[in-house]
Amino acid sequence: MIKKNEKFKFGSVIYYEDELNDDFETTNLKRIEIPEDFKFVHKGWFYNFWANLLYFGVAVPVLGLISKFGGIKVKGRENLKELNKEGCFIYSNHTSFFDVFDNQVLVFPFKKTHILGYTDALSNKLLKVVTPMLGHIPIPDSPKSFRKFQDSLEYYVIKKNRNVLVYPEAHIWPYYTKIRPFISTSFKYPAKLNRPVLPITACYRKSKFSSKAKITLYIGKPIYPKVDLSVNENKEYLRDECYNTMVETAEKYSTYEYIKYIKKESNDDKK
């Protein structure tokens, strides 16, 4: 059985118990409580000048080259045409610590994509400065901070026409070739703001030169909220449509299992 932080090798087996909560790749960073004066939105020209320089001048070209040299391919770019001038919510499966950068720099290299994530990305002084510049938006716990968080989504997606990247599976399962069940909570954001959902599925193929699996990102067609549904109804609708699209895509295009995942038998299963 693979342990957390252990190096993954071809043919390794991971035994899991809970698709919703098991996590097989963690960092040594600790989650923190967001201070009440945390600034979710920066409107000053000086901050944004350096943030854009770091994002578009450094991260996009450098990480883009790393991703391409890593053999990552992107399919379905024709589905992005109608989204060039409006913000959207991107939903993708979480199979690598680095897949956030792949979606940022390869799918929308000329349009800033923010990432919803845990507060561990703010756990030291350097990260607290750099990660927000790179688009990270921490998910808060307190009601007061949560209101500011929701306002920031509206500001970036509606007023700035940027994208927000969400990983509804929440936890990382390296090289996993299927789509894990996920809940509808995060789909309330596009439902409330009346913005489209863009499903992107990371699928795995065999490398021509090694046993290591390579990623192809498949961009699905945008899914729009329905005008005749309420926010809560649209939340469920968007979740179901996105999930079904990702499941079908993974079943069709994930053709190589680098790591094998096996569910542990529970005591109820043994009876």
C-alpha positions in Angstrom: 0.0 0.0 0.0 1.2 3.5 -0.9 1.7 5.9 2.0 1.3 9.6 1.9 4.2 11.5 0.4 5.7 8.2 -0.9 6.9 8.3 -4.5 4.4 6.7 -6.9 5.7 4.0 -9.3 4.1 2.1 -12.1 2.1 -0.9 -10.9 1.7 0.4 -7.3 -1.5 -0.2 -5.5 -3.4 2.2 -3.3 -6.2 0.9 -1.0 -8.9 3.4 -0.2 -11.9 3.5 2.0 -13.8 6.7 1.3 -14.0 8.4 -2.2 -15.1 11.7 -0.7 -12.5 12.1 2.1 -9.4 10.0 1.4 -6.4 12.1 0.3 -3.2 10.5 -1.0 -0.9 13.4 -1.7 -0.4 16.0 1.0 2.0 18.8 1.8 3.6 19.7 5.1 1.7 23.0 5.1 -0.8 23.6 7.8 -4.3 25.1 7.2 -4.8 28.4 9.0 -7.7 30.5 9.9 -8.2 33.5 7.6 -7.9 36.8 9.5 -11.0 39.0 9.4 -9.1 41.7 7.6 -7.9 39.4 4.8 -8.1 41.2 1.5 -9.8 39.0 -1.1 -9.8 41.6 -3.8 -7.0 43.9 -4.7 -7.9 46.9 -6.9 -4.8 49.0 -6.6 -2.8 49.5 -9.8 0.6 48.9 -8.0 -0.4 45.5 -6.6 -2.1 44.4 -9.9 0.9 45.5 -12.0 3.2 43.1 -10.0 0.6 40.4 -9.8 0.1 40.4 -13.6 3.8 40.5 -14.2 4.3 37.5 -12.0 1.3 35.7 -13.5 1.6 36.4 -17.2 5.3 37.3 -17.3 6.7 34.4 -15.2 4.2 31.7 -14.3 2.4 31.3 -17.6 5.5 31.0 -19.8 7.6 29.0 -17.4 4.9 26.6 -16.1 3.5 26.3 -19.7 6.8 25.1 -21.0 7.2 22.7 -18.1 3.7 21.3 -18.8 4.3 20.9 -22.5 7.7 19.2 -22.0 5.9 17.0 -19.5 3.8 15.7 -22.4 0.5 17.3 -21.4 -1.9 17.7 -24.3 -5.1 19.7 -24.6 -8.2 18.6 -26.6 -11.4 20.5 -27.3 -10.2 24.0 -27.6 -13.1 24.8 -29.9 -15.4 24.7 -26.9 -13.6 27.9 -25.5 -14.7 30.3 -28.2 -17.8 31.5 -26.6 -16.0 32.0 -23.2 -13.3 34.3 -24.4 -15.3 37.4 -23.4 -17.0 36.2 -20.2 -16.0 34.6 -17.0 -16.8 31.0 -16.2 -16.3 28.4 -13.5 -14.0 25.5 -14.5 -14.5 22.2 -12.8 -11.8 19.4 -13.1 -10.8 16.2 -11.5 -7.9 16.4 -9.0 -5.2 13.8 -9.8 -2.0 15.8 -9.3 -0.6 18.5 -7.1 0.4 20.4 -10.3 -2.8 20.1 -12.2 -3.9 23.5 -11.1 -1.1 25.0 -13.1 -1.9 22.9 -16.2 -5.4 24.2 -16.3 -4.3 27.8 -15.7 -1.5 28.1 -18.2 -2.6 25.6 -21.0 -6.3 26.2 -21.2 -6.6 30.0 -20.8 -3.0 31.3 -21.1 -4.2 34.9 -21.9 -6.9 35.1 -19.3 -6.4 35.0 -15.6 -7.8 32.0 -13.9 -8.3 32.1 -10.1 -8.2 28.9 -8.0 -10.4 28.0 -5.0 -8.3 26.2 -2.5 -7.5 25.5 1.2 -5.8 28.0 3.5 -2.6 26.0 3.7 -1.5 27.9 0.6 -1.3 31.0 2.9 0.5 29.3 5.8 3.8 31.3 5.6 4.8 34.8 4.8 6.1 34.1 1.3 3.0 32.1 0.3 0.7 34.7 1.8 2.0 37.2 -0.8 2.7 35.0 -3.8 -0.2 32.7 -4.0 -3.0 35.4 -4.2 -1.0 37.0 -7.0 -1.1 33.7 -8.8 -4.8 33.6 -8.5 -5.4 31.6 -5.3 -8.6 32.4 -3.4 -8.8 30.7 0.0 -12.1 29.1 1.1 -12.9 30.7 4.6 -14.7 29.3 7.6 -16.2 32.3 9.3 -19.5 33.9 8.0 -17.9 37.4 7.8 -15.0 36.2 5.7 -17.3 34.0 3.6 -19.3 37.1 2.6 -16.1 38.8 1.4 -15.2 35.5 -0.4 -18.5 35.5 -2.3 -18.1 39.1 -3.2 -14.7 38.4 -4.6 -16.1 35.7 -6.9 -18.7 38.2 -8.2 -16.0 40.8 -8.7 -13.6 38.6 -10.6 -16.1 36.6 -12.7 -18.7 39.3 -13.5 -16.8 42.6 -13.4 -13.4 41.3 -14.6 -14.6 38.4 -16.8 -12.0 36.1 -15.3 -12.3 32.4 -14.6 -12.5 30.5 -11.3 -11.1 26.9 -11.2 -12.7 24.5 -8.8 -11.8 20.9 -7.8 -15.0 19.5 -6.6 -13.4 16.2 -5.6 -11.4 18.3 -3.1 -8.6 15.7 -2.5 -5.8 14.5 -4.7 -5.7 11.0 -6.0 -2.6 10.7 -8.1 -3.0 9.1 -11.6 -6.6 8.1 -10.8 -8.4 7.3 -14.1 -12.0 7.6 -12.9 -14.2 10.4 -11.5 -14.9 10.3 -7.8 -18.3 11.3 -6.5 -18.6 15.0 -5.5 -21.3 17.1 -3.9 -23.1 20.1 -5.4 -22.1 22.8 -2.9 -19.5 24.6 -5.1 -22.0 24.7 -8.0 -24.0 27.3 -6.2 -21.5 29.9 -7.3 -22.2 29.7 -11.0 -25.9 29.1 -10.3 -26.1 32.3 -8.3 -24.0 34.4 -10.7 -25.6 32.9 -13.8 -22.3 31.9 -15.3 -21.4 28.8 -17.3 -19.6 25.7 -16.0 -16.8 24.4 -18.1 -15.9 20.7 -17.4 -12.3 19.7 -18.0 -11.3 16.1 -17.5 -7.7 15.0 -17.0 -7.3 11.6 -18.7 -4.3 9.3 -18.7 -2.5 7.7 -21.7 0.6 5.6 -22.0 3.9 7.3 -22.8 5.7 6.2 -25.9 9.1 6.3 -24.1 8.4 5.1 -20.5 5.9 3.4 -18.2 4.9 6.8 -16.8 1.4 7.9 -17.6 0.8 11.2 -19.5 -2.1 13.6 -19.2 -4.5 14.8 -21.8 -6.9 17.5 -20.8 -10.3 17.2 -22.5 -12.3 20.4 -22.5 -16.0 19.8 -22.5 -18.8 22.1 -23.8 -19.9 24.9 -21.5 -23.0 24.1 -19.4 -25.3 27.1 -18.7 -27.7 27.5 -15.9 -31.4 27.2 -16.9 -33.5 30.4 -16.7 -36.5 28.5 -15.5 -34.8 26.9 -12.5 -34.1 28.4 -9.1 -30.5 28.8 -7.7 -30.7 25.6 -5.8 -32.3 23.7 -8.7 -29.6 25.0 -11.0 -26.9 24.0 -8.5 -28.0 20.4 -8.7 -28.5 20.6 -12.5 -25.0 22.0 -13.1 -23.4 19.4 -10.8 -25.2 16.5 -12.5 -24.4 17.7 -16.0 -20.8 18.4 -15.2 -20.3 15.1 -13.3 -21.9 13.0 -16.1 -19.7 14.7 -18.7 -16.6 14.1 -16.8 -17.5 10.4 -16.1 -18.2 9.8 -19.8 -15.0 11.5 -20.9 -12.8 9.6 -18.4 -14.4 6.3 -19.4 -13.7 7.0 -23.0 -10.3 8.6 -23.0 -8.4 7.3 -19.9 -6.7 4.4 -21.4 -3.8 3.6 -19.1 -3.8 2.8 -15.4 -0.4 3.8 -13.9 -1.5 3.3 -10.3 -4.2 0.8 -9.3 -6.8 1.8 -6.8 -8.7 -0.9 -4.8 -11.4 -0.2 -2.3 -10.9 -1.9 1.1 -13.6 -4.3 2.2 -15.7 -3.0 5.1 -17.0 -5.2 7.8 -20.4 -5.0 6.3 -19.1 -6.2 2.9 -17.5 -9.3 4.6 -20.8 -10.4 6.2 
